[in-house]
Each structure stands twice: as C-alpha cells, then as structure tokens.
C-alpha cells in the first residue's frame, strides 16, 4: 500500500489539501481520516528513526488539518488524537472495552461515531445499542453495518431500525455500575442496562 510521507511538510500539506479544498466549496463541512492511528505496515522497511518521524508527522498532519478546518469536523478513525474534534470506533462491540473507549472519547469532548456490526448482528441491535447508550455523550452517534458497501447484499447501512424512533430523551446522568451490570436512565423514561459478564444488553423503552 502506498502512503503519504507524513514525516515531510510537503507530504502533509498535499494530503490535507484535498480536505481543505473540499470544505471550501460550501457543500462539505468535514472530513474522515481513515487509519488515523496506523503507523506500521506489512513488509515495513522503514528504519526506526524514519518510522518515528512518520508517526509524529501523522499526528501533526491531523492536528494541523483540524486547525485549518476550525469548527468543522475531522473524524480520526480508531484513534483519539489530541486537538482533533472527532473519532470513529469502527469496531464497536457489545462489550465493556467498547463502552470504556466510548466513555473515554466522550470525556475528551469528542464527537463519536460508533460503528457496530463487525462481529455483532445488525438484525438485532439490542446488545450493541444498549452498550452504546451506556456510554454515549451529547455528540455520539450509532450505526450498524457489516461493511461499507451499499448494494443488494449490503443494505444494513440503509436500514432504519425501529429502535431509532423510540422515546429516549437526555440522559439523567452518567451510567452507574453494580457488580457486572451498567444501568443508565433517560428523561423519557427509557432505561438501558448492560451486563459485562454476558455481554448482553436490555433496553426498557418508555411508552
């Protein structure tokens, strides 16, 4: 795989220019940076010094791009980059690790995209949605898809689950944990629960 040489200013500027130019059109207000925390590659032939410079430059290009974008969104996939507004948890799962990662991102005031569906069913989203609701913040978003394609065999991206229309309201506070079970109450009367021993969630929706 060919990659930009983030250790050099010219490489960083060239990479960032696509996003900057797109947002100047007025039709796009943010960008998605895939593999934001990936700094090693198969068949890696970089020297330790070059690899270190690349990793440092990778962080710098994201931070510099966010400064150029101002209040517009830059999503750093699978990484919590200081100074970058947003992140995607690409493999959000029904487990405590995902809940803790979501909580950590929220505590840093990040916009978070939680992408469920890798290893969990999108036909029944209760477990991953409950885990999401336990840790979600004001700018947290949930979606479920087994992939990134939109065609006859990958329609889950376009599926509007009935849960999305259920009453929720703002959280009444952070989730609490008793034993292995997280619980969180919402203003509409909905209660989300998640058991970290069984990795099973329950959502008692308000009527």
Secondary structure, 3 states (H helix, E strand, C coil): CCCCCCCCHHHHHHHHHHHHHHHCCCCCCEEEECCCCCCCCCCCCCCHHHHHHHHHHHHHHHHHHHHHHCCCEEEEECCCCCCCCEEEEEEECCCHHHHHHHHHHHHCCCEEEEEECCCCCCCCCHHHHHHHHHHCCCCEEEEECCCCCCECCECHHHCCCHHHHCCCCCECCCCEEECCEEEEEECCCCEEEEECCCCEEEEECCC
